[in-house]
Amino acid sequence: MKPEGWAWAGRLAAFAGLFVAFGLVFGFAGASIADLADADVGAALNWWTATPVLAAAFAATWVLAVRIDGHPLSALGLRRGLPGLKELGFGILVGCALIGAAILALVIPGWVSLTAPAAVPMLAGGAVTLLLLGAAFAEELLFRGYPFRVLHRRFGPVPAVIATSVAFGLMHGANPGVTPLALVNLTLAGVLLGVAYWRSGSLWFVTGLHFGWNWVMAASGLPVSGLDVSISGLEAGVTGPVLWTGGPFGPEGALMITFVTALGTVWMWRVATPRAARGDAAPLERGRVSPRAAGRLGVAGRRR
């Protein structure tokens, strides 16, 4: 392979390095503020840990995609204004529908029972909802954002989907109660999200799908990837076979999710139209170089 053929590896290494560097800075700042505020940071998912990750992921993306490559954030599928909100909203609906169907399939035979919610402050539920949204956006920036685009441009969509999906699944390997089936399902969820991103070209849509999926599990009182996240106060009783319910890890450790994720991926593949085919692909995908980047690279806006 020619030396320039390894530029993709350098870009991924730079992204990882920047993410870690920014993460250390923001993490230290967050820990210092939490200490001064005497905040409880015992929960596995909390603002003091999630915010630095989101800030670091966004900062690394902005430095490489915008400042160095010279592309707007819309090139990664982050359109501003009403179009972006519509894509986010539609993604939320799709995510809610997919996981909602899986949970309903567990409720009908009585394997999962839902009891009336206890009193939960609306403010607390709203805060957890925003936390889940931020966490979903951070993970999409890390896996389906800049890294996916780099791999897509170098190797094509299928290798990009596979590589980011495996990394996405392995990232959850330390979650409480994780099982081999859960890791398989989370990798398949990465495939679903990767295909959704490739076909839609919208990182907002994929973030919405990811968030809607997690929110329904949390609102149902079920664990989210092994984490106990409470939103509505609804309590879920799980009595069915662990193979089908996921047990302590939640639905993502269940065989039911294997089928739902596979069907969702096929649906996304067949129904969604790639943006490139519609003629409105993001600039980074179509290989355009912005005037500012062209001047820096010594080219006249040619396709690369």
C-alpha positions in Angstrom: 0.0 0.0 0.0 1.3 3.4 -0.9 2.1 5.7 2.1 -0.7 8.1 1.3 -3.1 5.1 1.5 -2.6 5.2 5.3 -3.9 8.7 5.7 -7.1 7.3 7.0 -5.3 5.6 9.9 -3.6 8.9 10.8 -7.0 10.7 10.8 -8.5 8.1 13.1 -5.5 8.2 15.4 -5.7 12.0 15.5 -9.4 11.8 16.3 -8.7 9.3 19.1 -5.9 11.4 20.5 -7.9 14.6 20.4 -10.8 12.9 22.1 -8.7 11.5 24.9 -6.9 14.9 25.4 -10.1 16.9 25.4 -11.7 14.2 27.6 -9.0 14.6 30.2 -9.3 18.4 30.2 -13.1 18.4 30.4 -13.2 15.4 32.8 -10.9 17.2 35.2 -13.0 20.3 35.0 -16.2 18.3 35.6 -14.7 16.5 38.5 -13.5 19.7 40.1 -17.0 21.3 39.7 -18.7 18.2 41.1 -16.3 18.3 44.1 -17.0 21.9 44.8 -20.7 21.4 44.5 -20.5 18.2 46.6 -22.5 16.4 43.9 -23.4 12.7 44.0 -21.4 11.1 41.1 -22.1 7.5 42.2 -24.5 6.7 39.4 -23.0 4.9 36.4 -24.6 7.4 34.0 -24.6 11.0 35.3 -24.0 14.6 34.1 -20.5 14.7 35.6 -19.2 11.9 33.4 -21.5 12.2 30.3 -20.9 15.9 29.7 -17.1 15.7 29.4 -17.5 12.8 27.0 -19.9 14.7 24.8 -17.8 17.9 24.9 -14.7 15.9 24.0 -16.3 14.1 21.2 -17.7 17.3 19.7 -14.4 19.2 20.1 -12.4 16.4 18.4 -15.0 16.4 15.6 -15.0 20.1 15.2 -11.2 20.4 15.1 -10.7 17.7 12.5 -13.8 18.0 10.3 -14.2 21.8 10.4 -10.8 23.4 11.2 -8.5 20.9 9.5 -10.6 19.3 6.7 -12.5 22.6 6.1 -16.0 21.1 6.0 -19.1 22.3 7.7 -20.7 20.1 10.3 -23.6 19.6 7.9 -21.1 17.4 5.9 -21.3 14.9 8.8 -25.1 15.0 8.7 -25.6 17.7 11.3 -27.9 20.2 9.5 -28.9 23.3 11.4 -32.4 24.6 12.1 -35.7 23.0 11.3 -34.3 20.3 8.9 -32.0 19.0 11.6 -34.8 19.0 14.1 -37.1 17.1 11.7 -34.4 14.4 11.2 -33.9 14.1 14.9 -37.6 13.8 15.6 -38.2 11.2 12.9 -35.2 9.2 14.3 -36.8 9.3 17.7 -40.0 7.9 16.4 -38.3 5.1 14.6 -36.2 4.2 17.6 -39.3 4.2 19.9 -41.2 2.0 17.5 -38.5 -0.6 17.1 -37.7 -1.1 20.8 -41.4 -0.6 21.7 -42.3 -3.5 19.5 -39.7 -5.7 21.2 -40.9 -4.8 24.7 -44.6 -5.3 23.7 -43.7 -8.8 22.4 -42.3 -9.6 25.9 -45.3 -8.1 27.7 -48.0 -10.0 25.7 -46.9 -13.5 27.0 -46.4 -12.1 30.5 -42.6 -12.4 30.5 -42.4 -8.7 31.4 -45.0 -6.9 33.5 -45.3 -3.1 33.9 -46.8 -1.6 37.1 -48.2 1.9 37.7 -45.4 4.5 38.1 -44.5 5.8 41.5 -44.3 9.6 42.0 -41.3 10.8 40.1 -40.5 14.6 39.9 -41.1 15.9 36.4 -37.8 17.8 36.6 -35.8 14.7 37.4 -37.4 12.8 34.6 -36.6 15.6 32.2 -33.0 15.8 33.4 -32.5 12.1 32.8 -34.1 12.4 29.3 -31.7 15.2 28.4 -28.9 13.0 29.8 -29.9 10.1 27.6 -30.0 12.4 24.6 -26.6 13.8 25.3 -25.2 10.3 25.8 -26.7 9.1 22.5 -25.3 12.1 20.6 -21.8 11.6 22.1 -21.7 7.9 21.0 -22.9 8.8 17.5 -20.2 11.4 17.2 -17.6 8.9 18.3 -18.7 6.0 16.0 -21.0 7.2 13.2 -19.6 10.7 12.9 -16.0 11.6 11.7 -14.6 8.0 12.1 -17.3 6.5 10.0 -16.8 9.1 7.2 -13.1 8.5 7.2 -13.6 4.7 6.9 -16.4 5.2 4.3 -14.2 7.3 2.1 -11.3 4.9 2.2 -12.9 1.5 2.2 -16.6 2.0 1.4 -19.8 1.7 3.4 -19.8 -2.0 4.4 -16.4 -2.0 6.0 -17.2 1.3 7.7 -20.4 -0.2 9.1 -18.7 -3.4 10.3 -15.7 -1.7 11.9 -17.7 1.0 13.8 -20.3 -1.6 14.9 -17.7 -4.0 16.4 -16.1 -1.0 18.2 -19.5 0.1 19.4 -20.3 -3.4 20.8 -16.9 -3.8 22.5 -17.3 -0.4 24.1 -20.2 -1.9 26.2 -18.1 -4.9 27.3 -17.6 -3.6 30.8 -21.3 -2.8 31.4 -22.9 -4.5 34.4 -24.4 -7.9 33.7 -23.1 -8.0 30.1 -23.4 -11.4 28.4 -22.0 -12.8 25.1 -25.5 -12.4 23.6 -25.7 -8.8 24.8 -22.4 -8.0 23.0 -23.7 -9.6 19.8 -26.9 -7.6 20.1 -25.1 -4.3 20.7 -22.9 -5.0 17.8 -26.0 -5.6 15.7 -27.4 -2.4 17.0 -24.3 -0.7 15.8 -25.0 -2.3 12.4 -28.5 -0.9 12.5 -27.2 2.6 13.3 -24.4 2.4 10.8 -26.8 1.4 8.0 -29.2 4.1 9.1 -26.4 6.7 8.9 -25.2 5.5 5.6 -28.6 5.4 4.0 -29.9 8.7 5.5 -26.7 10.7 5.6 -28.1 12.3 8.8 -26.3 12.1 12.1 -29.3 13.7 13.7 -31.6 10.9 12.5 -29.2 8.3 13.9 -28.9 10.2 17.2 -32.7 10.3 17.4 -33.0 6.6 16.7 -30.4 5.8 19.4 -32.0 8.1 21.9 -35.6 6.9 21.2 -34.4 3.3 21.7 -32.8 4.0 25.1 -35.6 6.3 26.3 -38.3 3.7 25.8 -36.4 1.1 27.8 -35.7 3.7 30.6 -39.3 4.8 30.6 -40.5 1.2 30.9 -38.4 0.7 34.0 -36.0 -1.7 32.2 -32.2 -1.5 32.4 -30.5 0.3 29.5 -27.5 -1.7 28.5 -27.2 -3.0 32.0 -27.6 0.4 33.6 -30.4 1.3 35.9 -31.9 4.5 34.5 -35.2 5.8 35.9 -37.4 8.3 34.0 -41.1 7.6 34.7 -41.0 5.6 37.8 -42.7 2.7 36.0 -41.5 -0.6 37.4 -40.9 -3.6 35.2 -41.2 -7.1 36.6 -39.2 -9.7 34.5 -40.3 -13.3 35.0 -39.7 -14.8 31.5 -36.7 -16.8 30.3 -33.5 -14.8 30.4 -32.7 -15.9 26.9 -35.8 -13.9 25.7 -35.9 -11.1 28.3 -32.2 -10.4 28.8 -32.5 -10.7 32.6 -30.5 -8.1 34.6 -28.9 -6.6 31.5 -32.2 -5.6 30.0 -33.8 -6.3 26.6 -30.5 -5.7 24.8 -29.3 -9.0 26.2 -32.3 -10.9 24.8 -32.8 -13.0 21.7 -35.9 -10.9 21.0 -33.7 -7.9 20.3 -31.6 -10.0 18.0 -34.6 -10.5 15.7 -35.9 -6.9 16.0 -32.5 -5.4 15.3 -32.0 -7.6 12.3 -35.5 -6.8 10.9 -34.9 -3.1 11.5 -31.6 -3.2 9.7 -33.2 -4.9 6.7 -36.0 -2.4 6.7 -33.6 0.5 6.8 -31.5 -1.0 4.0 -34.5 -1.5 1.7 -36.6 1.5 2.5 -34.2 4.4 3.0 -32.6 5.9 -0.1 -28.9 6.8 0.1 -28.4 10.6 -0.1 -25.8 10.1 -2.8 -28.6 8.5 -5.0 -30.8 11.5 -4.3 -28.2 13.9 -5.3 -28.0 15.7 -1.9 -25.1 13.8 -0.3 -23.1 15.5 2.4 -20.0 17.3 0.9 -17.6 15.0 2.9 -19.1 11.9 1.4 -19.1 13.3 -2.2 -15.5 14.3 -1.9 -15.8 18.0 -2.3 -13.1 20.3 -0.9 -14.1 23.6 0.6 -12.4 26.7 -0.8 -10.5 27.3 2.5 -9.3 23.7 2.6 -8.5 23.8 -1.2 -6.2 26.7 -0.7 -4.4 25.0 2.2 -4.0 21.8 0.2 -2.9 23.5 -2.9 -5.8 22.3 -5.1 -8.5 24.1 -7.0 -11.5 22.6 -5.3 -11.1 19.4 -7.2 -12.7 16.1 -6.1 -10.3 13.9 -4.1 
